[in-house]
Amino acid sequence: MSAKRELVKQFEIVNRLGLHARAAAVLVQTAQQFTCDVEIIKDSLAVNGKSIMGILMLAAAKGVTITVKTNGTDADAAMDAIGNLVRAGFGEND
């Protein structure tokens, strides 16, 4: 059994439209694949990474840095998946 871990990393939003509805939905779908807690933070606002409404409240535009916290037994895998998604611009080609 894996040990419970907490990870914290920062990522820059690189896609042209930022963290809009479709990108937020993809982020939530990715986070929901894991049992660990996922928290997304922009400035002083922290939201549940598995809640599309929370993610949309961040209004994270291109160039903004978000902080991702994962906490649980699969925190490493969740952080890798979310980090790859953000770095890839949520799969948007622009």
N, C-alpha and C positions, 0 to 999 in steps of 0.2 A: 504494500500500500504506500502511495506517495505521501510525503509530508505536506501539510497545509502551508502555503506560502503567500506572501503579499508582495506584489511587484508594482512599481510606479515608473512610468515612462512618459516622455513628451513626444508629440508628433505634430508636424505642421500640416494643415489642410492644404492640399495641392491642386485639387480639381477646381475648375473655373467657377462652378456654381456653389462651392462650399458644401456645407452639411445641410443640404436641402432635403425634401421629403424622400426621394428615391434613395439617396445616399444614406439617410438616416435609417430607412427600412433595411437596407443591406447590412448596415452596422448592427442593428438590433438582431437580425436573423443570425448573423455570425456570433454575437455574444450569447444568444440563446442556445447555441450548440454545446455550451459548457456549463458545468454545475457551479463553478466559482462565481462569486460576486464580481460584478463589473461596474465601475463608477467612471464617469466621464466628467472632467472638470474644465471649465473655461472661466478665466478670471476667478471670481469667488463663488461661482455657481456650480454646484456638484449635483449630478443627476444619475439615476439608475441607467446603466448602459443597455439594459434589456427593455427599456420603455421608450417607444417612439416619441411620445409626447414630451418626455424629458429631454431627449436628444434634440428635438426641434426647438425647445426653449433656449438652447444654447446659442442659436443663431450664429454659428461659426462660419465665417466667410473664408474665402481663399486667403492664405497667408497667416491665418490665426493659428496659434499653438494651443493644442488641447493636451490635458494630462489624462492618462488612462491609468486606473488602479484596478488590479485584479487580485482577488484574495480567495484562495481555496486550493484544493488538491490539483486541479488542472489549470492553475493560474498561468503557468509558463506557456502552455499550448494556446490558451485564450489570448494572452498578450501577443504571441507570435502571429496569430491569425488576424487580430485586430490591427496590429502594426502593419502587416503586409497589405491589408485592405486600405488603410489610410494612405500609405506610401504609394499605392497603385491608383490613387484617385477614385476609389470605390468602383473601379472597373469602367469608368467613363473615359471615353476617348475624345479629349478636347485640347 
